[in-house]
Structure formats: structure tokens, C-alpha cells
Amino acid sequence: MNARMVGDVLHAGGFKYLPRQARERRGGNGTPIWRNSYEEGQLEDRLWRPIARGKMRAAKRLLGARLKAARMMEKKTRIARRQDERSIKNGALGSVAIEVLEYFYNIVDFMTGRLEPAVQSIADNIGRSYGAVHNALKALRRHGFLQWIRRSRSTDNKGQAGPQSVQIPSAYVLLFPQRLQPLVDHIMGKGPLPVDMEWHREQQKREYEDILSRLSSPEFLKAVWDGDDALGESLKRIAELLDQERESTKMRDSGGLYITRDKD
């Protein structure tokens, strides 16, 4: 399901998504309820969909690939933004949005697509503030990773004093931006790497190789070695000797090293 399909469901049968700024108060004691809230159970079964046909293994694999694609998107957009402003720390989504997305992928019901955590519950589980999670949710919605509907629930106070409805957690719908689908297909082994990502990877590879080519042998070893420390020290000594030999060769080739012979 994509964002357009969610909108189609909301408009079907007279359901209309009202401006988010608009609120009204319902209930005998003036309990605040978002005006664009839908009654619990009114739309959920039309919005939620099984993940990978409800098969756990396939769903985990799919969501794992989507999360990886989201992280790659975040990294790519962060690098692009830093070219204009070095102090930028986040990409299009932000690190908190990636954490929220991972949390959602872990708790969603694969069989039904049911997903209805409270914002404060999300914040508590990932160790972030309410405000940070709220902003992350908006970023995920803006970039096509999810949508949600606000909901209310009728109370047992019909015809009596007290609130007639109460606000309950929103129902979230997991979406995925179509522009990233080729990347997910590649991650899952179903297609080639998208052209822009392939170019980006080649650029990174060339830059990395260029950096390594400028390093001395000991510096190169330090950059790539992650094995045993004792063996690493031995290799470092060998690398230093190789550098010395290389410098000696350069001097001989350039005439910088003179060998004198004793006269008989």
C-alpha cells in the first residue's frame, strides 16, 4: 500500500481527512479530541495489510531490506547535505527516524499489519524524547515510509455526564517509497544495483583506494589490520623495512645514492 491508496480509503464512503490544525472538544467535560480523528474500528481493517503475506521469515527479510535501504538513503542524503554545510548531522530522515522505523518493523503484526503504539511508548522504548519521536514520525511520513490516522473511542457515558469520547493512539500504516524499491530488490538479490547507487559506490571505492595509495606501508597496515596485536606488530616492522627498501631503490634510480670503492 502507498500513500495514495491510504488517501483513497479515507475518502471512500464519505471519510475525509480534515486539516490537522482543526480541533474540537467533545464530551460533557470538554475532553480534547482531534477533529480529524476516526472512531476506533472504522478504518483499520481497510488500511492494515499483512506483511509479506503474513509469513514471518519472509516479512523479516523484507523489512530488513527496507530498513537497510532507509539507512543507505539517510547516509547518502547526509553526505550530500554536508557538501553545503559541514555541521549537518542528519540526512533526509535523521537518526531518530531510523530508530523509530526499526522499532516499528520489530513490533508490527506480520499477519495483519496492525501497528498502534502511543508516541510516548515509542519514545520510552527507543530512549528518545516525545518531541524527537514526533518530529521523526513527521519525517517518515513526509518521505513516504508511513501514514497514520488519529482515532477516538466512545466511552460508556452515553447520555450521562462525562466524556463521550476519548483520544486513543493513532493507527499506523507502513508504506515504502517507490523510488527505493529497486534498491530493496537488489539487497534481496532480485535485481541490479540502481544506477545512482552503483555510481556512488564506485566513487567511494575510488576515493578509498586513492587515500590508501598515499599511505606509507605502516599507515596502510594500521588502516586495514584488525587481527592479533602481536602479529600486527610483526607485520608493522616488515612494512617499515619495505618502506626503507623502497626509499633506497628510489635514491639509487635517481642517482641520489653513491657507492664508493676502496682503491687497491
ZADO-1210 file (C-alpha; in nm, 4 decimals, padded with zeros to 6 digits):
<atoms>
<atom x="00.0000" y="00.0000" z="00.0000" code="MET" pos="1"/>
<atom x="00.1204" y="00.3523" z="-00.0781" code="ASN" pos="2"/>
<atom x="00.0158" y="00.6993" z="00.0374" code="ALA" pos="3"/>
<atom x="-00.2322" y="00.7427" z="-00.2490" code="ARG" pos="4"/>
<atom x="-00.4063" y="00.4170" z="-00.1604" code="MET" pos="5"/>
<atom x="-00.4362" y="00.5328" z="00.2018" code="VAL" pos="6"/>
<atom x="-00.5959" y="00.8536" z="00.0812" code="GLY" pos="7"/>
<atom x="-00.8387" y="00.6580" z="-00.1366" code="ASP" pos="8"/>
<atom x="-00.9513" y="00.4556" z="00.1654" code="VAL" pos="9"/>
<atom x="-01.0003" y="00.7670" z="00.3765" code="LEU" pos="10"/>
<atom x="-01.2134" y="00.9318" z="00.1089" code="HIS" pos="11"/>
<atom x="-01.4173" y="00.6218" z="00.0310" code="ALA" pos="12"/>
<atom x="-01.7597" y="00.6120" z="00.1878" code="GLY" pos="13"/>
<atom x="-01.7513" y="00.9780" z="00.2837" code="GLY" pos="14"/>
<atom x="-01.4448" y="00.9550" z="00.5094" code="PHE" pos="15"/>
<atom x="-01.2497" y="01.2760" z="00.4832" code="LYS" pos="16"/>
<atom x="-00.9139" y="01.3683" z="00.6342" code="TYR" pos="17"/>
<atom x="-00.9560" y="01.7158" z="00.7830" code="LEU" pos="18"/>
<atom x="-00.6783" y="01.9710" z="00.8403" code="PRO" pos="19"/>
<atom x="-00.4544" y="01.8709" z="01.1288" code="ARG" pos="20"/>
<atom x="-00.4735" y="02.2164" z="01.2852" code="GLN" pos="21"/>
<atom x="-00.8502" y="02.1883" z="01.3328" code="ALA" pos="22"/>
<atom x="-00.9673" y="02.0633" z="01.6709" code="ARG" pos="23"/>
<atom x="-01.2950" y="02.0461" z="01.8533" code="GLU" pos="24"/>
<atom x="-01.3952" y="01.9478" z="02.2031" code="ARG" pos="25"/>
<atom x="-01.6352" y="01.6663" z="02.2678" code="ARG" pos="26"/>
<atom x="-01.7801" y="01.5116" z="02.5779" code="GLY" pos="27"/>
<atom x="-01.9504" y="01.6516" z="02.8809" code="GLY" pos="28"/>
<atom x="-01.6274" y="01.7656" z="03.0455" code="ASN" pos="29"/>
<atom x="-01.4668" y="01.9142" z="02.7347" code="GLY" pos="30"/>
<atom x="-01.2158" y="01.6353" z="02.6717" code="THR" pos="31"/>
<atom x="-00.9928" y="01.7440" z="02.3787" code="PRO" pos="32"/>
<atom x="-01.0269" y="01.5204" z="02.0733" code="ILE" pos="33"/>
<atom x="-00.8595" y="01.5835" z="01.7392" code="TRP" pos="34"/>
<atom x="-01.1292" y="01.6818" z="01.4929" code="ARG" pos="35"/>
<atom x="-00.9828" y="01.4589" z="01.2215" code="ASN" pos="36"/>
<atom x="-00.9994" y="01.1527" z="01.4449" code="SER" pos="37"/>
<atom x="-01.1844" y="00.8422" z="01.3264" code="TYR" pos="38"/>
<atom x="-01.3844" y="00.6164" z="01.5514" code="GLU" pos="39"/>
<atom x="-01.1879" y="00.3098" z="01.6582" code="GLU" pos="40"/>
<atom x="-01.2569" y="00.0179" z="01.4248" code="GLY" pos="41"/>
<atom x="-01.3928" y="00.2380" z="01.1463" code="GLN" pos="42"/>
<atom x="-01.0999" y="00.2095" z="00.9044" code="LEU" pos="43"/>
<atom x="-00.8215" y="-00.0066" z="01.0448" code="GLU" pos="44"/>
<atom x="-00.9133" y="-00.3291" z="00.8670" code="ASP" pos="45"/>
<atom x="-00.9109" y="-00.1415" z="00.5358" code="ARG" pos="46"/>
<atom x="-00.5704" y="00.0158" z="00.5959" code="LEU" pos="47"/>
<atom x="-00.3670" y="-00.2558" z="00.7628" code="TRP" pos="48"/>
<atom x="-00.2275" y="-00.5221" z="00.5342" code="ARG" pos="49"/>
<atom x="-00.0309" y="-00.8435" z="00.6052" code="PRO" pos="50"/>
<atom x="00.3461" y="-00.8082" z="00.5660" code="ILE" pos="51"/>
<atom x="00.4802" y="-01.0498" z="00.3021" code="ALA" pos="52"/>
<atom x="00.1502" y="-01.2398" z="00.3139" code="ARG" pos="53"/>
<atom x="00.1885" y="-01.2826" z="00.6876" code="GLY" pos="54"/>
<atom x="00.4846" y="-01.5197" z="00.6615" code="LYS" pos="55"/>
<atom x="00.7247" y="-01.4378" z="00.9437" code="MET" pos="56"/>
<atom x="01.0509" y="-01.5328" z="00.7753" code="ARG" pos="57"/>
<atom x="00.9654" y="-01.3519" z="00.4514" code="ALA" pos="58"/>
<atom x="00.8366" y="-01.0483" z="00.6420" code="ALA" pos="59"/>
<atom x="01.1553" y="-01.0199" z="00.8477" code="LYS" pos="60"/>
<atom x="01.3657" y="-01.0469" z="00.5337" code="ARG" pos="61"/>
<atom x="01.1601" y="-00.7834" z="00.3514" code="LEU" pos="62"/>
<atom x="01.1572" y="-00.5380" z="00.6416" code="LEU" pos="63"/>
<atom x="01.5281" y="-00.5955" z="00.6996" code="GLY" pos="64"/>
<atom x="01.5975" y="-00.4999" z="00.3378" code="ALA" pos="65"/>
<atom x="01.3731" y="-00.1943" z="00.3664" code="ARG" pos="66"/>
<atom x="01.5490" y="-00.0818" z="00.6829" code="LEU" pos="67"/>
<atom x="01.8869" y="-00.1202" z="00.5148" code="LYS" pos="68"/>
<atom x="01.7631" y="00.0828" z="00.2175" code="ALA" pos="69"/>
<atom x="01.6374" y="00.3543" z="00.4530" code="ALA" pos="70"/>
<atom x="01.9773" y="00.3676" z="00.6223" code="ARG" pos="71"/>
<atom x="02.1512" y="00.3939" z="00.2863" code="MET" pos="72"/>
<atom x="01.9167" y="00.6758" z="00.1882" code="MET" pos="73"/>
<atom x="01.9912" y="00.8532" z="00.5165" code="GLU" pos="74"/>
<atom x="02.3678" y="00.8191" z="00.4662" code="LYS" pos="75"/>
<atom x="02.3548" y="00.9347" z="00.1043" code="LYS" pos="76"/>
<atom x="02.1439" y="01.2420" z="00.1807" code="THR" pos="77"/>
<atom x="02.3582" y="01.3257" z="00.4847" code="ARG" pos="78"/>
<atom x="02.6739" y="01.3231" z="00.2718" code="ILE" pos="79"/>
<atom x="02.5025" y="01.5413" z="00.0106" code="ALA" pos="80"/>
<atom x="02.3893" y="01.7915" z="00.2733" code="ARG" pos="81"/>
<atom x="02.7352" y="01.8127" z="00.4286" code="ARG" pos="82"/>
<atom x="02.8760" y="01.9334" z="00.0986" code="GLN" pos="83"/>
<atom x="02.6786" y="02.2532" z="00.1538" code="ASP" pos="84"/>
<atom x="02.7079" y="02.2725" z="00.5326" code="GLU" pos="85"/>
<atom x="02.9691" y="02.0729" z="00.7231" code="ARG" pos="86"/>
<atom x="02.7841" y="02.0971" z="01.0555" code="SER" pos="87"/>
<atom x="02.4856" y="01.8959" z="00.9263" code="ILE" pos="88"/>
<atom x="02.4461" y="01.5751" z="01.1292" code="LYS" pos="89"/>
<atom x="02.1368" y="01.4212" z="00.9700" code="ASN" pos="90"/>
<atom x="02.0175" y="01.3269" z="00.6260" code="GLY" pos="91"/>
<atom x="01.6631" y="01.3468" z="00.4933" code="ALA" pos="92"/>
<atom x="01.5221" y="01.1268" z="00.7702" code="LEU" pos="93"/>
<atom x="01.7503" y="01.1690" z="01.0693" code="GLY" pos="94"/>
<atom x="01.8892" y="00.9091" z="01.3076" code="SER" pos="95"/>
<atom x="01.5823" y="00.9114" z="01.5335" code="VAL" pos="96"/>
<atom x="01.3554" y="00.8352" z="01.2377" code="ALA" pos="97"/>
<atom x="01.5700" y="00.5316" z="01.1544" code="ILE" pos="98"/>
<atom x="01.5337" y="00.4145" z="01.5155" code="GLU" pos="99"/>
<atom x="01.1564" y="00.4633" z="01.5031" code="VAL" pos="100"/>
<atom x="01.1328" y="00.2756" z="01.1740" code="LEU" pos="101"/>
<atom x="01.3362" y="-00.0143" z="01.3144" code="GLU" pos="102"/>
<atom x="01.1111" y="-00.0234" z="01.6226" code="TYR" pos="103"/>
<atom x="00.8001" y="-00.0314" z="01.4043" code="PHE" pos="104"/>
<atom x="00.9431" y="-00.3130" z="01.1928" code="TYR" pos="105"/>
<atom x="01.0068" y="-00.5108" z="01.5117" code="ASN" pos="106"/>
<atom x="00.6610" y="-00.4726" z="01.6649" code="ILE" pos="107"/>
<atom x="00.4255" y="-00.4731" z="01.3643" code="VAL" pos="108"/>
<atom x="00.1947" y="-00.7733" z="01.3441" code="ASP" pos="109"/>
<atom x="00.3096" y="-00.9547" z="01.0295" code="PHE" pos="110"/>
<atom x="-00.0204" y="-01.1381" z="00.9950" code="MET" pos="111"/>
<atom x="-00.2426" y="-00.8304" z="00.9940" code="THR" pos="112"/>
<atom x="-00.0204" y="-00.5216" z="00.9649" code="GLY" pos="113"/>
<atom x="-00.1603" y="-00.3975" z="01.2956" code="ARG" pos="114"/>
<atom x="00.0508" y="-00.1168" z="01.4382" code="LEU" pos="115"/>
<atom x="-00.0824" y="00.1199" z="01.7049" code="GLU" pos="116"/>
<atom x="00.1799" y="00.2252" z="01.9629" code="PRO" pos="117"/>
<atom x="00.1410" y="00.5500" z="02.1552" code="ALA" pos="118"/>
<atom x="00.4027" y="00.8147" z="02.0801" code="VAL" pos="119"/>
<atom x="00.5189" y="00.8146" z="02.4426" code="GLN" pos="120"/>
<atom x="00.5538" y="00.4366" z="02.4298" code="SER" pos="121"/>
<atom x="00.7748" y="00.4676" z="02.1202" code="ILE" pos="122"/>
<atom x="00.9863" y="00.7310" z="02.2955" code="ALA" pos="123"/>
<atom x="01.0275" y="00.5155" z="02.6068" code="ASP" pos="124"/>
<atom x="01.1266" y="00.2080" z="02.4066" code="ASN" pos="125"/>
<atom x="01.3943" y="00.3750" z="02.1951" code="ILE" pos="126"/>
<atom x="01.5166" y="00.6102" z="02.4662" code="GLY" pos="127"/>
<atom x="01.4247" y="00.9357" z="02.2944" code="ARG" pos="128"/>
<atom x="01.2132" y="01.2347" z="02.3896" code="SER" pos="129"/>
<atom x="00.8493" y="01.2713" z="02.2902" code="TYR" pos="130"/>
<atom x="00.9348" y="01.5719" z="02.0734" code="GLY" pos="131"/>
<atom x="01.2164" y="01.3905" z="01.8932" code="ALA" pos="132"/>
<atom x="00.9874" y="01.0972" z="01.8134" code="VAL" pos="133"/>
<atom x="00.7099" y="01.3296" z="01.6986" code="HIS" pos="134"/>
<atom x="00.9474" y="01.5011" z="01.4546" code="ASN" pos="135"/>
<atom x="01.0809" y="01.1642" z="01.3382" code="ALA" pos="136"/>
<atom x="00.7298" y="01.0414" z="01.2618" code="LEU" pos="137"/>
<atom x="00.6642" y="01.3505" z="01.0513" code="LYS" pos="138"/>
<atom x="00.9891" y="01.2934" z="00.8598" code="ALA" pos="139"/>
<atom x="00.8958" y="00.9308" z="00.7915" code="LEU" pos="140"/>
<atom x="00.5533" y="01.0383" z="00.6683" code="ARG" pos="141"/>
<atom x="00.6990" y="01.3176" z="00.4547" code="ARG" pos="142"/>
<atom x="00.9310" y="01.0742" z="00.2764" code="HIS" pos="143"/>
<atom x="00.6715" y="00.8039" z="00.2221" code="GLY" pos="144"/>
<atom x="00.7608" y="00.5440" z="00.4861" code="PHE" pos="145"/>
<atom x="00.4346" y="00.5551" z="00.6792" code="LEU" pos="146"/>
<atom x="00.0981" y="00.7201" z="00.7296" code="GLN" pos="147"/>
<atom x="-00.1388" y="00.7279" z="01.0236" code="TRP" pos="148"/>
<atom x="-00.4912" y="00.8110" z="01.1250" code="ILE" pos="149"/>
<atom x="-00.5878" y="00.9638" z="01.4573" code="ARG" pos="150"/>
<atom x="-00.8516" y="00.7740" z="01.6461" code="ARG" pos="151"/>
<atom x="-01.1047" y="00.8191" z="01.9227" code="SER" pos="152"/>
<atom x="-01.3080" y="00.5716" z="02.1248" code="ARG" pos="153"/>
<atom x="-01.6604" y="00.6105" z="02.2579" code="SER" pos="154"/>
<atom x="-01.6979" y="00.5792" z="02.6330" code="THR" pos="155"/>
<atom x="-01.9766" y="00.4192" z="02.8335" code="ASP" pos="156"/>
<atom x="-02.1064" y="00.7620" z="02.9315" code="ASN" pos="157"/>
<atom x="-02.3589" y="00.7989" z="02.6517" code="LYS" pos="158"/>
<atom x="-02.6416" y="01.0163" z="02.7803" code="GLY" pos="159"/>
<atom x="-02.4587" y="01.0774" z="03.1067" code="GLN" pos="160"/>
<atom x="-02.2203" y="01.3345" z="03.2431" code="ALA" pos="161"/>
<atom x="-01.8595" y="01.2842" z="03.1479" code="GLY" pos="162"/>
<atom x="-01.6633" y="01.2497" z="02.8255" code="PRO" pos="163"/>
<atom x="-01.8445" y="01.0812" z="02.5388" code="GLN" pos="164"/>
<atom x="-01.5201" y="01.0041" z="02.3516" code="SER" pos="165"/>
<atom x="-01.1528" y="00.9766" z="02.4400" code="VAL" pos="166"/>
<atom x="-00.8440" y="01.0031" z="02.2248" code="GLN" pos="167"/>
<atom x="-00.6528" y="00.6764" z="02.1719" code="ILE" pos="168"/>
<atom x="-00.3196" y="00.6024" z="01.9975" code="PRO" pos="169"/>
<atom x="-00.3101" y="00.6516" z="01.6232" code="SER" pos="170"/>
<atom x="-00.3204" y="00.3583" z="01.3817" code="ALA" pos="171"/>
<atom x="-00.0034" y="00.3488" z="01.1706" code="TYR" pos="172"/>
<atom x="00.0226" y="00.2130" z="00.8178" code="VAL" pos="173"/>
<atom x="00.3649" y="00.1008" z="00.6950" code="LEU" pos="174"/>
<atom x="00.4408" y="00.2273" z="00.3441" code="LEU" pos="175"/>
<atom x="00.7559" y="00.2326" z="00.1354" code="PHE" pos="176"/>
<atom x="00.8735" y="00.4940" z="-00.1173" code="PRO" pos="177"/>
<atom x="00.8623" y="00.3531" z="-00.4685" code="GLN" pos="178"/>
<atom x="01.1889" y="00.5216" z="-00.5631" code="ARG" pos="179"/>
<atom x="01.3749" y="00.2954" z="-00.3180" code="LEU" pos="180"/>
<atom x="01.2165" y="-00.0304" z="-00.4346" code="GLN" pos="181"/>
<atom x="01.4940" y="-00.1089" z="-00.6885" code="PRO" pos="182"/>
<atom x="01.7447" y="-00.0827" z="-00.4039" code="LEU" pos="183"/>
<atom x="01.5406" y="-00.3237" z="-00.1906" code="VAL" pos="184"/>
<atom x="01.5212" y="-00.5643" z="-00.4852" code="ASP" pos="185"/>
<atom x="01.8996" y="-00.5514" z="-00.5144" code="HIS" pos="186"/>
<atom x="01.9501" y="-00.6098" z="-00.1409" code="ILE" pos="187"/>
<atom x="01.7212" y="-00.9116" z="-00.1602" code="MET" pos="188"/>
<atom x="01.9030" y="-01.0429" z="-00.4669" code="GLY" pos="189"/>
<atom x="01.6182" y="-00.9732" z="-00.7074" code="LYS" pos="190"/>
<atom x="01.7689" y="-00.7017" z="-00.9224" code="GLY" pos="191"/>
<atom x="02.0775" y="-00.4967" z="-01.0141" code="PRO" pos="192"/>
<atom x="02.2060" y="-00.2119" z="-00.8032" code="LEU" pos="193"/>
<atom x="02.0314" y="00.1159" z="-00.9031" code="PRO" pos="194"/>
<atom x="02.2471" y="00.3296" z="-01.1311" code="VAL" pos="195"/>
<atom x="02.2841" y="00.6193" z="-00.8873" code="ASP" pos="196"/>
<atom x="02.3818" y="00.3884" z="-00.6005" code="MET" pos="197"/>
<atom x="02.6273" y="00.1990" z="-00.8240" code="GLU" pos="198"/>
<atom x="02.7911" y="00.5272" z="-00.9259" code="TRP" pos="199"/>
<atom x="02.8053" y="00.6387" z="-00.5624" code="HIS" pos="200"/>
<atom x="02.9676" y="00.3097" z="-00.4575" code="ARG" pos="201"/>
<atom x="03.2274" y="00.3357" z="-00.7353" code="GLU" pos="202"/>
<atom x="03.3064" y="00.6916" z="-00.6292" code="GLN" pos="203"/>
<atom x="03.3572" y="00.5802" z="-00.2691" code="GLN" pos="204"/>
<atom x="03.5764" y="00.2914" z="-00.3834" code="LYS" pos="205"/>
<atom x="03.7969" y="00.5197" z="-00.5941" code="ARG" pos="206"/>
<atom x="03.8284" y="00.7726" z="-00.3121" code="GLU" pos="207"/>
<atom x="03.9187" y="00.4958" z="-00.0658" code="TYR" pos="208"/>
<atom x="04.1806" y="00.3495" z="-00.2996" code="GLU" pos="209"/>
<atom x="04.3260" y="00.6961" z="-00.3583" code="ASP" pos="210"/>
<atom x="04.3597" y="00.7511" z="00.0172" code="ILE" pos="211"/>
<atom x="04.5259" y="00.4119" z="00.0666" code="LEU" pos="212"/>
<atom x="04.7702" y="00.4763" z="-00.2174" code="SER" pos="213"/>
<atom x="04.9012" y="00.7823" z="-00.0336" code="ARG" pos="214"/>
<atom x="04.9736" y="00.5919" z="00.2892" code="LEU" pos="215"/>
<atom x="05.3098" y="00.4511" z="00.3895" code="SER" pos="216"/>
<atom x="05.3242" y="00.0756" z="00.4451" code="SER" pos="217"/>
<atom x="05.2866" y="00.1051" z="00.8274" code="PRO" pos="218"/>
<atom x="04.9974" y="00.3512" z="00.7868" code="GLU" pos="219"/>
<atom x="04.8297" y="00.1198" z="00.5361" code="PHE" pos="220"/>
<atom x="04.8647" y="-00.1723" z="00.7770" code="LEU" pos="221"/>
<atom x="04.7153" y="00.0311" z="01.0601" code="LYS" pos="222"/>
<atom x="04.4198" y="00.1279" z="00.8403" code="ALA" pos="223"/>
<atom x="04.3286" y="-00.2250" z="00.7332" code="VAL" pos="224"/>
<atom x="04.4621" y="-00.4600" z="01.0042" code="TRP" pos="225"/>
<atom x="04.2169" y="-00.5765" z="01.2713" code="ASP" pos="226"/>
<atom x="04.3778" y="-00.9054" z="01.3751" code="GLY" pos="227"/>
<atom x="04.6111" y="-01.0194" z="01.6540" code="ASP" pos="228"/>
<atom x="04.8139" y="-00.7340" z="01.8104" code="ASP" pos="229"/>
<atom x="05.1415" y="-00.9304" z="01.8301" code="ALA" pos="230"/>
<atom x="05.1164" y="-01.0372" z="01.4680" code="LEU" pos="231"/>
<atom x="05.0208" y="-00.6830" z="01.3787" code="GLY" pos="232"/>
<atom x="05.3430" y="-00.5510" z="01.5351" code="GLU" pos="233"/>
<atom x="05.5482" y="-00.8029" z="01.3370" code="SER" pos="234"/>
<atom x="05.3762" y="-00.7007" z="01.0163" code="LEU" pos="235"/>
<atom x="05.4299" y="-00.3367" z="01.1042" code="LYS" pos="236"/>
<atom x="05.8056" y="-00.3969" z="01.1333" code="ARG" pos="237"/>
<atom x="05.8074" y="-00.5740" z="00.7965" code="ILE" pos="238"/>
<atom x="05.6147" y="-00.2816" z="00.6466" code="ALA" pos="239"/>
<atom x="05.8732" y="-00.0361" z="00.7820" code="GLU" pos="240"/>
<atom x="06.1565" y="-00.2396" z="00.6290" code="LEU" pos="241"/>
<atom x="05.9719" y="-00.2464" z="00.2970" code="LEU" pos="242"/>
<atom x="05.9388" y="00.1314" z="00.3060" code="ASP" pos="243"/>
<atom x="06.3108" y="00.1670" z="00.3778" code="GLN" pos="244"/>
<atom x="06.3938" y="-00.0633" z="00.0864" code="GLU" pos="245"/>
<atom x="06.1607" y="00.1322" z="-00.1406" code="ARG" pos="246"/>
<atom x="06.3251" y="00.4624" z="-00.0466" code="GLU" pos="247"/>
<atom x="06.6705" y="00.3157" z="-00.1068" code="SER" pos="248"/>
<atom x="06.5625" y="00.1967" z="-00.4513" code="THR" pos="249"/>
<atom x="06.4309" y="00.5436" z="-00.5373" code="LYS" pos="250"/>
<atom x="06.7605" y="00.7018" z="-00.4379" code="MET" pos="251"/>
<atom x="06.9626" y="00.4579" z="-00.6499" code="ARG" pos="252"/>
<atom x="06.7375" y="00.5131" z="-00.9500" code="ASP" pos="253"/>
<atom x="06.7678" y="00.8897" z="-00.9180" code="SER" pos="254"/>
<atom x="07.1426" y="00.8886" z="-00.8602" code="GLY" pos="255"/>
<atom x="07.0992" y="01.0103" z="-00.5069" code="GLY" pos="256"/>
<atom x="07.2968" y="00.7222" z="-00.3593" code="LEU" pos="257"/>
<atom x="07.6683" y="00.6911" z="-00.4374" code="TYR" pos="258"/>
<atom x="07.8697" y="00.3770" z="-00.3743" code="ILE" pos="259"/>
<atom x="08.2457" y="00.4283" z="-00.3389" code="THR" pos="260"/>
<atom x="08.5044" y="00.1586" z="-00.3761" code="ARG" pos="261"/>
<atom x="08.8323" y="00.1469" z="-00.1966" code="ASP" pos="262"/>
<atom x="09.1280" y="00.1891" z="-00.4211" code="LYS" pos="263"/>
<atom x="09.3702" y="-00.1010" z="-00.4404" code="ASP" pos="264"/>
</atoms>
